[in-house]
Amino acid sequence: MSRIGRMPVTIPAGVRVAVEHPHVRVEGPKGKIVIDLVPGIDCVVEGASARLTRADDSKPRRSQHGLFRQLVANAVKGAASGWTRDLEIEGIGYRAQLQGRELSLTLGYSHPISYPIPEGINIMVDKQTKLAISGADRQRVGQVAAEIRALRPPEPYKGKGIRYAGEVIKRKVGKTGA
């Protein structure tokens, strides 16, 4: 039995989990998430907890058991309290600002970059150099953060660019004079 897969998922107050094969629907104050289960993995809601089981002990089922248990746990946590990913912008003249449902970024290119904010994602800008990306779906929050970071990844010489909060950039030594 998978160590992660056999642990029950605790459902906090205010979050509702409904199993409609092959879907698990999680609804809470922060949003709604739908997880599609694969054949052979079942979810059973018992009171204030959900338990995932597998049909057999084949290698694919064993590997998917823990994965889908964690996906359901992440959906429950996201529906209850949400997920947040922080980004920092470093560089002279590099900044961000919100314009409705678009994020306008000035990143040293000849033109400003306009990034449309997807549905279900919220972005807060603090002091034009710090971004907080939040939402109920952990995968979408991480994907949006990765897409924004990819617009100007940090470079190794001066460290300019967009980085995750707390990310350490391995610096390189520049040219030395004669």
C-alpha positions as CSV (number, residue, x, y, z in Angstrom):
1,M,0.0,0.0,0.0
2,S,1.3,3.5,-0.8
3,R,2.3,5.4,2.3
4,I,0.9,8.6,0.9
5,G,-2.1,7.0,-0.8
6,R,-3.4,5.3,2.3
7,M,-3.5,8.5,4.4
8,P,-7.0,10.0,4.6
9,V,-7.6,13.5,3.3
10,T,-9.1,15.7,6.1
11,I,-12.0,17.9,4.8
12,P,-12.2,21.2,6.8
13,A,-15.5,22.9,7.6
14,G,-16.9,25.0,4.7
15,V,-15.4,22.6,2.0
16,R,-17.6,20.2,0.1
17,V,-16.3,17.1,-1.7
18,A,-18.6,15.3,-4.1
19,V,-17.6,12.1,-6.0
20,E,-19.2,11.6,-9.4
21,H,-17.2,9.0,-11.2
22,P,-14.8,9.6,-12.8
23,H,-14.7,13.2,-11.3
24,V,-14.1,14.5,-7.8
25,R,-15.6,18.0,-7.3
26,V,-14.2,20.1,-4.5
27,E,-16.0,23.4,-3.6
28,G,-15.0,25.9,-0.9
29,P,-14.8,29.6,-0.2
30,K,-11.8,30.1,-2.5
31,G,-13.2,28.3,-5.5
32,K,-14.2,25.1,-7.3
33,I,-11.8,22.4,-8.5
34,V,-12.6,19.3,-10.5
35,I,-10.2,16.3,-10.6
36,D,-10.5,13.6,-13.2
37,L,-9.7,10.1,-11.7
38,V,-8.2,7.4,-13.8
39,P,-9.9,4.0,-14.0
40,G,-8.9,1.8,-11.1
41,I,-8.6,4.7,-8.6
42,D,-11.8,5.4,-6.5
43,C,-12.6,8.1,-3.9
44,V,-14.9,7.5,-1.0
45,V,-16.0,10.4,1.3
46,E,-16.7,9.3,4.9
47,G,-17.8,12.1,7.1
48,A,-15.0,14.8,7.4
49,S,-12.5,12.8,5.4
50,A,-11.9,11.3,2.0
51,R,-10.0,8.1,1.3
52,L,-8.7,6.9,-2.1
53,T,-8.4,3.3,-2.9
54,R,-7.0,1.3,-5.9
55,A,-8.5,-1.6,-7.7
56,D,-5.4,-3.8,-7.9
57,D,-1.7,-3.8,-7.1
58,S,-0.3,-3.3,-10.6
59,K,2.6,-0.9,-11.0
60,P,0.6,1.8,-12.7
61,R,-2.1,1.7,-10.1
62,R,0.4,1.8,-7.2
63,S,2.1,4.9,-8.7
64,Q,-1.2,6.7,-9.4
65,H,-2.6,6.0,-5.9
66,G,-0.4,8.4,-4.1
67,L,-0.6,10.9,-6.9
68,F,-4.3,11.2,-6.9
69,R,-4.5,11.3,-3.1
70,Q,-2.2,14.3,-3.2
71,L,-4.1,16.0,-6.0
72,V,-7.3,15.7,-3.9
73,A,-5.5,17.0,-0.8
74,N,-4.2,19.9,-2.8
75,A,-7.7,20.7,-4.1
76,V,-9.2,20.6,-0.6
77,K,-6.5,22.9,0.7
78,G,-6.9,25.2,-2.3
79,A,-10.7,25.4,-1.9
80,A,-10.3,26.1,1.8
81,S,-7.4,28.6,2.0
82,G,-5.9,29.0,-1.5
83,W,-2.4,28.8,-2.9
84,T,0.0,31.7,-3.3
85,R,3.3,32.0,-5.2
86,D,5.5,35.1,-4.8
87,L,7.7,36.6,-7.5
88,E,10.3,39.4,-7.2
89,I,11.4,41.7,-10.0
90,E,15.0,42.9,-9.9
91,G,16.7,45.4,-12.2
92,I,16.8,49.1,-12.8
93,G,13.6,50.2,-14.5
94,Y,12.0,46.8,-14.2
95,R,8.5,47.1,-12.8
96,A,4.9,45.7,-12.9
97,Q,1.5,47.3,-12.7
98,L,-2.1,46.0,-12.9
99,Q,-4.4,47.4,-15.6
100,G,-7.8,45.8,-15.1
101,R,-7.4,42.0,-15.8
102,E,-4.0,42.5,-17.4
103,L,-0.5,42.7,-15.9
104,S,1.7,45.3,-17.6
105,L,5.5,44.5,-17.2
106,T,8.4,46.7,-18.1
107,L,11.4,44.4,-18.3
108,G,14.1,46.2,-20.3
109,Y,12.7,45.3,-23.7
110,S,11.8,48.0,-26.3
111,H,8.2,47.6,-25.4
112,P,6.0,46.9,-22.3
113,I,4.7,43.3,-22.0
114,S,1.0,42.8,-21.4
115,Y,0.1,39.5,-19.7
116,P,-3.7,38.6,-19.5
117,I,-4.6,37.2,-16.1
118,P,-6.4,33.9,-16.4
119,E,-9.8,33.3,-14.8
120,G,-9.6,32.0,-11.3
121,I,-6.1,33.7,-10.7
122,N,-5.6,36.9,-8.7
123,I,-2.4,38.9,-8.9
124,M,-1.4,41.6,-6.4
125,V,1.5,44.0,-7.1
126,D,3.4,45.5,-4.1
127,K,5.8,48.4,-4.7
128,Q,6.0,47.6,-8.4
129,T,8.7,44.9,-7.8
130,K,6.8,42.2,-5.9
131,L,4.0,40.0,-7.3
132,A,1.7,37.7,-5.3
133,I,-0.1,35.2,-7.5
134,S,-3.0,33.4,-5.8
135,G,-5.8,31.0,-6.6
136,A,-7.5,27.8,-5.6
137,D,-5.8,25.5,-8.1
138,R,-2.2,24.8,-7.2
139,Q,-1.2,23.8,-10.7
140,R,-2.7,26.9,-12.4
141,V,-1.0,29.2,-9.8
142,G,2.4,27.5,-10.4
143,Q,1.9,27.6,-14.2
144,V,1.0,31.3,-14.2
145,A,4.0,32.1,-12.0
146,A,6.3,30.1,-14.4
147,E,4.9,31.9,-17.4
148,I,5.5,35.3,-15.9
149,R,9.0,34.3,-14.8
150,A,9.8,33.0,-18.3
151,L,9.2,36.5,-19.7
152,R,12.6,37.6,-18.2
153,P,14.3,34.8,-16.3
154,P,17.1,36.0,-13.9
155,E,20.5,36.2,-15.6
156,P,23.6,34.9,-13.8
157,Y,25.9,38.0,-14.0
158,K,23.9,40.8,-12.4
159,G,20.8,38.8,-11.2
160,K,18.4,41.0,-13.2
161,G,15.0,39.5,-14.1
162,I,12.0,37.9,-12.5
163,R,12.6,35.3,-9.8
164,Y,10.6,33.3,-7.2
165,A,10.7,34.8,-3.7
166,G,13.6,33.2,-1.9
167,E,15.2,31.7,-5.1
168,V,19.0,31.7,-5.1
169,I,20.6,32.6,-8.4
170,K,24.0,31.1,-8.9
171,R,26.1,34.1,-9.9
172,K,29.0,34.0,-12.4
173,V,32.1,36.2,-12.4
174,G,32.2,38.7,-15.3
175,K,35.1,39.6,-17.5
176,T,38.3,40.7,-15.9
177,G,40.3,43.6,-17.3
178,A,43.8,43.3,-18.6
